[in-house]
Amino acid sequence: GHIVGLSMGGRIAQDFFALFPERVKTLTLVATHSSFQDFTPEERQRFIDLRRKPLVEEGKQPADIAPLVARSLLGPFATEAQYRRLVASIAALHKESYIKTVEVTTMFDRSQELGSIDVPTLLVYGENDPLTQPEKGRRMADRIPGAEFVVIPRAGHLINLEQPELFDATVREFLLKHGQ
């Protein structure tokens, strides 16, 4: 099938390909990375502290951290409606599952497998993504044979939310080019 994953979904897509390569026709990795080792120690700590610390050490709920986390992910051109939509999504997270996910995701590392991806692969990054900057995506694309790399202007981490028409057109063009 055609696998598309954004952020954590992109890491899940990389895991899926590693486990079931025969089931993947194309891979679209959006605003993601292949390893938390791609981040500086300060970036990793900020990621954890912004999410885990308030929930575990301060007893807060996802709704309490949602405004700050949302602001840390959206680019400077996001609308107020897009911000509210993301806040609502984060606020609805199940606290214990989210904490476990934050802890485990920092151990994720598929960087050694990038060169073995042998299906058409598209990497899409937001020009203004504060978490997975386009340079991180470019480095991933350079390691995947034949990968296509696209930067969506005026978008932060939630490209599909911030620039939905351009995001959809980019992914649709890639999928049409590589069969349905």
ABEGO torsion letter per residue (X at the ends): XBBBBBEAAAAAAAAAAAABAAABABBBBBGBBABAAABBAAAAAAAAAAAAAAAAAAGBBAAAAAAAAAAAABBAABBAAAAAAAAAAAAABBAAAAAAAAAAAAABBAAAAAAABABBBBBBBBAABAABBAAAAAAAAAABBGBBBBBBBGBBABAAAABAAAAAAAAAAAAAAAEX
